[in-house]
Amino acid sequence: MYQEMLPAIEKQAMRIAKGDKDIAQSVQAMVFCTYQRALERGKNLSIGEIVNLLKWRASEIKSGVRLHF
């Protein structure tokens, strides 16, 4: 399921990161880990939930609250 959404996730990550590939890759890795944990608990995240996670993690990285993955 995640593989099917990957092109859209990559596109959104680059948009949210404003072209910064390091931030885009970091937020994608963080969101993938969150997605896997959600699947283990029996929940499947929608693309909207994933985009919200991308925004949240990117803002944490930009503000210095969270380090790159």
C-alpha positions in Angstrom: 0.0 0.0 0.0 2.8 2.5 0.9 4.5 1.7 -2.4 1.4 2.7 -4.3 1.3 6.1 -2.5 5.1 6.7 -2.8 5.1 9.0 -5.9 2.5 11.2 -4.3 4.3 11.2 -0.9 7.6 12.1 -2.6 6.0 14.9 -4.5 4.3 16.3 -1.3 7.5 15.9 0.7 9.5 18.0 -1.8 6.7 20.6 -1.8 6.6 20.8 2.0 10.4 20.9 2.2 10.5 23.7 -0.4 13.1 21.8 -2.5 15.4 20.8 0.4 16.2 17.2 -0.4 17.7 16.5 3.1 14.5 17.6 4.8 12.3 15.8 2.3 14.2 12.5 2.8 14.2 12.8 6.6 10.4 13.4 6.7 9.8 10.5 4.4 11.8 8.2 6.6 10.0 9.4 9.7 6.6 9.0 8.1 7.5 5.5 6.8 8.4 4.5 10.3 5.2 5.9 11.7 3.2 4.2 8.9 4.8 0.8 9.7 4.0 1.3 13.4 0.4 2.1 12.6 0.1 -1.0 10.4 1.4 -3.1 13.3 -1.4 -1.7 15.4 -3.9 -2.5 12.7 -4.5 1.0 11.3 -4.0 2.0 7.7 -3.1 5.7 7.3 -4.7 7.6 4.4 -2.7 9.9 2.1 -4.2 12.9 3.9 -3.0 11.7 7.3 0.5 11.1 5.8 0.6 14.6 4.3 -0.3 16.0 7.7 2.5 14.0 9.3 5.0 15.2 6.6 4.0 18.8 7.4 4.3 18.3 11.2 7.7 16.5 10.9 9.1 19.1 8.5 8.1 22.0 10.8 9.9 20.2 13.7 13.1 19.8 11.7 13.0 23.4 10.5 12.5 24.7 14.0 15.3 22.5 15.4 13.0 20.5 17.7 13.9 17.3 15.9 17.1 16.3 14.2 17.4 14.9 10.7 16.7 11.1 10.5 
